[in-house]
Amino acid sequence: IVAALEFRSLCFACMCAVYWVLFLNRGRACYVSSNQRCDSCNLSLLSRQLYVFPCSHAFHADCLRDIVLPTLPDHIRTQVVANWGRRSGVGSAAEVEDSIASSCPLCGDIMIDSIDQPLGTQAEARAWKLPDRTI
């Protein structure tokens, strides 16, 4: 009977914690439709772990990592690569998540910081160069 009461008390505490988290996050919701696509790879968003930003841009976790990784400082990039795949909230895994999902890569700080970077490589620029035409 004592074990059952302890279990019931633990369940009640967990339920209270869940309600408290929901209360703190009320009004913060995001809806993902079944046909929504990743803004990076254009595959179905619901096929694997995903991130949705307040701006409504959405990415698979691995797509987001691939976009953000080149923009990170070396020491943070090394930490992200070393800890990728660990469960969220365990040690540095939460820091990794903060590193890759701190802002939207399409309209957040990453994009603003990259405004002075070229849009493509020199090879791509040569490929797109139009021939001179004289009229």
N, C-alpha and C positions, 0 to 999 in steps of 0.2 A: 504494500500500500504506500509506503514511504517513497519507493522508487517511482510509482505512478504519479504521486503528488509532485515530486521533483520534476518529472518529465512534463507534466501539465504546466508547472510554473515556468519551465524553460520555453515551452511552446508559446505561452502567453507573452513572455519577454521578447521572443523573436517576432511575434505578431505585432507587438507594440513598436518594435524597431522598424519593421516594414511600413507600418502606418506613418511613423514619424518621417521616414525618408520620402514617402509619397506626399505627405503634407508639405515638406520643405520644397518639393519639386512641382507642386501643383501649378498648373498653367504652363508648364514647360513640357510640351509634347511635340512629337514628330510623327508624322504618318508616312509610311512607306507603302506604296501600292505594289501589288503582286507583279505588275509589268514594268516597274521602275528599273532603270539601268544604271550601272556604274558610270560615273562621269569620266572615268579614265579608259576602261576597256570596253565599255558599251555592252557588257554581258549582264544577265539578270542579276540584280542587286541581292536578291534573297538566296542566292546559291551558296554563299559563304559569309563569314564574319564581315560586318560592315560598320561604317561610321557615317553618320548623318550630321551635318553642321546646321546651325541656326539659319544660314542663308539658303538651305534646302539642297546644297550640293551633297552628293552621297558617293561613297567609294567603298570598294572592298578593302579590307585591312591591308592585304598585301599590295594592292594597287596604290593605296595611300602611302605606304612605306616606300615604295619605289619612286614616288613623286617627291617625297619629302627628304629622303635620305641624302641625295646630292646637295641639298641646301644646308644641311646641319654641319656644325663645326666638327673637326676630326674626332675629338674626344667623346662627343655625344654620339656621333655616327658609330664609333667602335662599340660603345655601350649598347646601342640599339641592336646592332648586328649580333652581339654576344648574347643578349637577353631576349631576342625575338622568339616568340612561341611559348614563353613561360606564361603561366596563368596570371591574369590581371590581379593586382593587389598584393602580389607576393614580392616583397623586396623591391628590387629595382625595376620589376616589370611595370609597376605603376608609373615610374619615371619615364620608361620607354614610351608608354602610352601617352603621357603628357608631351613628350618630345615630338611624336608624329601627329598628334591630333590637337595641338594647341590652337591652331586656326586653319581655316579652309585654304588649301593650296591654290584654289582658283581665284579667290577674291579677298583673301586675308593678308596677313603680314608677309608671307612668303612671296606672294605675287607683287606686293608693293615694294619689297626689298629687291626684287629682281627686275625692276622696271628699266634699269640701265644695262641689262644683259642683252646680247643679241638673241633674236628669236630662233636662230638655227645655226648650223655649222657653216664654215666657209664652203665646204663641198655642196651643201644644199643651196647656198646662195649662187654658186656657179651653175648648178643644175637649173635653177629658175631664171637665170639671166636670159633675157630676150635678145634675139639677134638684132643688130642695127638694120634699119630699113630706110632707105632713102626714097623720097617721093619726088 
